[in-house]
Amino acid sequence: MSDEHQDYDDQETLWNGPAGRAWVETQDVLDGMFQPFEDRLTREVTAGRRVLDVGCGTGSTTLAIARQLGPTGSSVGIDLSAPMLTVAQERARQEGVAADFIRADAQAHAFEPADFDLIVSRFGVMFFDDPVRAFANLRRTARNGAGLRFIAWRSAAENPFMTTAEHAAAPMLPELPARRPGAPGQFAFADSGRVQAILEASGWAGIDIQPINLTCTLPERDLIRYLSWLGPVGAVLQRADEPRRGQVIKAMRAAFDPYVSGAEVRFTAACWWVGAQAL
């Protein structure tokens, strides 16, 4: 197995290495692009509650939840990535927002039992090595009656924007790691039946899985930065020499022309909205 494949199989290495660096470098772009999902999750939050944000990354959703909760609530983010959490903590300090952050693997972390009123995640739960163990651990830290709400990607076929870079770059980057259906990663929860089975096996009840399609945008001026850092191609480009990097970026940018309208890039994100209860 190549080093590239090892990186993608080891979530600790990935999120404290190339993926963590990529999200830090593009934090502003990603926060803007995924704002509709953040807005959807924060609508679930009511004042005075204690909320856990799983896979919180650079902290945008955790901070938005903290603002929504007000002074009587508590917003906690958990993530594997030290570089991303460093950014999250600095954002909280600069904004004067009361949010706490834990660097740990949510599937194994020793949470306090029955500690949270709501558990949420914006694209942070598809990366567990053992998802049943992970959601069982989250169930233990949920109070009776607590809710689980998360957003996950549907299939790659329904999200062509997310694989266009790989298709364009593949002829020039034979070392690109192949996506493996069901493996930890962006599309690990593409099959709603699998998601249902995972939640049932981990002790959650009242499971509701609904498809949602939301329009996402980013400024055209940020598209090359996005393409240069994110996803499997971005991870390889972080190690590429300048001539090869320039060749790949040129091919990718041309492939994204159908998504560009003037100064804006626009695409539809096909996702699952998942809800469950701790009963």
Buried (B, 14 or more C-beta within 10 A) or exposed (E): EEEBEEBBBBBEBBBBBBBBBBBBBBBBBBBBBBBBBBEBBBEBBEEEBBBBBBBBBBBBBBBBBBBBBEEEBBBBBBBBBEBBBBBBBEBBEEEEBBBBBBBBBBBEBEBEEEBBBBBBBBBBBBBBBEBBBBBBBBBBBBBEEBBBBBBBBBEBEBBBBBBBBBEBBBEBBEEBBEBEEEBBBBBBBBBBEEBBBBBBEBBBEEBEBEEBEBEBBBBBEBBBBBBBBBBBBBBBBBEBEEEBBEBBBEBBBEBBEEBEEEEEBBBBBBBBBBBBBBE
